[in-house]
Amino acid sequence: MVSISALLGSVVWTGIGAVVAWNGWTSYRGQADRVENATEVPAEITDVGVSAQRQAIDDDEGGTGATRTEYVPTVTFEYTVDGEQYTSSNVGPPSDGLDGTHRYPGKAGARDHFDYEVGDAVTAHVDPARPDEGFLDPETDAARNLAFVAAGGVMVLLGAAFAAASVVVL
């Protein structure tokens, strides 16, 4: 006999796990490819600041409709590739899946995140296939991205195990 609700729950759990793992993997490969293919070019910092972002708070953190403000450090820089000028605000290599934006509860923490000043000469890293996506720091979020792959993989395995357990042979 098959428990339809258990089987459906297992399929949903497996699907969510697959999405989590896929996002982790695409972030891992996307960042690794950009760093591997990047060339260094001179760049100049054109803006340093802090951006305020309103975030909804979960029900268990304060009820529906509640929001909180988080502060995101921002930096903008200009660089030239093959005679064409580009502007970017990517600190680390861009990610195709997961968002690695640093968020702070106060402006001071966000302001202190960067040691850049407007006019600073820096080195940008640019993948020639994507010259508009230059970045300053060639460090990837490999550990975080692979942790998402592992967590998603565990969810897939658990979902598959529960799906098998939901089918009972008489």
C-alpha positions in Angstrom: 0.0 0.0 0.0 1.2 3.5 -0.8 0.8 6.4 1.5 0.2 9.2 -1.0 0.7 12.0 1.5 4.0 10.6 2.7 5.1 10.0 -0.9 4.1 13.5 -1.9 6.0 15.0 1.1 9.1 12.9 0.1 8.9 14.2 -3.5 8.7 17.8 -2.3 11.5 17.3 0.2 13.7 15.7 -2.6 12.9 18.5 -5.0 13.8 21.2 -2.5 17.0 19.4 -1.7 17.9 19.2 -5.4 17.3 22.9 -5.8 19.5 23.7 -2.8 22.3 21.5 -4.1 22.0 22.9 -7.6 22.2 26.5 -6.4 25.3 25.6 -4.3 26.9 23.9 -7.3 26.2 26.6 -9.8 27.6 29.2 -7.3 30.7 27.1 -6.7 31.4 26.5 -10.4 30.5 30.0 -11.5 32.8 31.7 -9.0 35.6 29.1 -9.6 35.4 29.6 -13.4 35.5 33.4 -13.1 38.5 33.3 -10.9 40.3 30.8 -13.1 39.7 32.8 -16.2 40.3 36.2 -14.7 43.1 38.6 -15.8 44.2 41.5 -13.6 43.6 45.0 -14.8 44.2 48.4 -13.1 41.1 50.0 -11.6 40.1 53.0 -9.6 37.6 53.2 -6.8 34.9 55.7 -7.7 32.4 55.4 -4.8 32.4 53.8 -1.4 29.2 53.8 0.7 26.5 52.1 2.6 23.1 51.0 1.3 20.1 50.5 3.6 17.9 47.6 2.8 14.6 46.8 4.5 14.0 43.1 5.2 10.8 41.5 6.2 11.0 39.7 9.6 9.7 36.2 10.0 6.6 35.5 12.1 8.6 34.0 14.9 10.9 37.1 15.0 8.2 39.8 15.5 5.1 39.1 13.5 3.8 39.7 10.0 4.4 43.1 8.4 7.4 43.9 10.6 10.6 44.9 8.9 14.2 45.6 9.9 16.9 47.7 8.2 20.1 46.0 7.3 23.1 47.9 5.9 25.2 46.7 3.0 28.7 48.1 2.3 29.1 49.2 -1.4 32.1 49.9 -3.5 32.1 51.0 -7.2 35.2 50.9 -9.4 36.1 51.6 -13.0 38.5 49.7 -15.2 39.3 49.4 -18.9 39.3 46.1 -21.0 40.3 46.2 -24.7 39.8 50.0 -24.8 36.3 49.9 -23.4 35.6 51.3 -19.9 33.5 49.4 -17.4 32.0 50.1 -14.0 31.4 47.3 -11.5 30.4 47.0 -7.8 31.4 43.3 -7.4 33.8 42.9 -4.5 34.1 39.1 -4.9 33.5 37.0 -8.0 29.8 37.1 -9.0 27.7 34.1 -8.2 25.1 32.5 -10.5 23.2 31.0 -7.6 23.6 32.1 -4.0 23.8 35.7 -2.7 26.9 36.4 -0.8 26.2 40.0 0.1 27.5 41.1 3.5 24.7 42.6 5.7 25.1 44.5 9.0 22.6 45.6 11.6 24.2 49.0 11.9 25.8 51.5 9.5 29.1 51.5 11.4 29.8 47.8 10.8 29.0 48.2 7.1 31.1 51.4 6.8 34.1 49.6 8.4 33.8 46.6 6.1 36.0 48.1 3.3 39.4 49.8 3.5 38.8 51.6 0.2 38.7 55.3 -0.4 37.5 57.1 -3.5 40.4 57.5 -5.9 42.3 54.5 -4.6 44.2 52.6 -7.3 43.3 48.9 -7.1 43.6 45.7 -9.1 40.4 44.3 -10.6 40.0 40.7 -11.8 38.1 40.4 -15.1 37.0 37.3 -16.9 37.5 38.2 -20.6 34.3 36.4 -21.5 32.4 38.7 -19.1 34.3 42.0 -19.0 31.4 43.8 -17.4 31.5 41.6 -14.3 34.9 42.7 -12.9 35.6 42.0 -9.2 38.2 43.1 -6.6 38.7 40.0 -4.4 39.5 36.7 -6.1 38.5 34.7 -3.1 35.5 32.4 -3.7 32.9 31.3 -1.2 33.8 27.6 -1.9 33.2 26.3 1.6 29.7 27.9 1.8 28.8 26.8 -1.7 29.9 23.2 -1.1 28.0 23.2 2.2 24.8 24.0 0.3 25.7 21.1 -2.1 26.1 18.7 0.8 23.0 19.9 2.6 20.9 19.6 -0.6 22.4 16.1 -1.2 21.4 15.0 2.3 17.9 16.3 1.7 17.7 14.4 -1.5 18.9 11.2 0.1 16.4 11.6 3.0 13.6 12.4 0.6 14.4 9.3 -1.4 14.6 7.1 1.8 11.2 8.4 3.0 9.7 7.9 -0.5 10.9 4.2 -0.3 9.6 3.9 3.2 6.2 5.3 2.2 5.7 2.3 -0.2 4.8 -0.7 1.9 4.5 -4.0 0.2 1.7 -6.3 1.6 
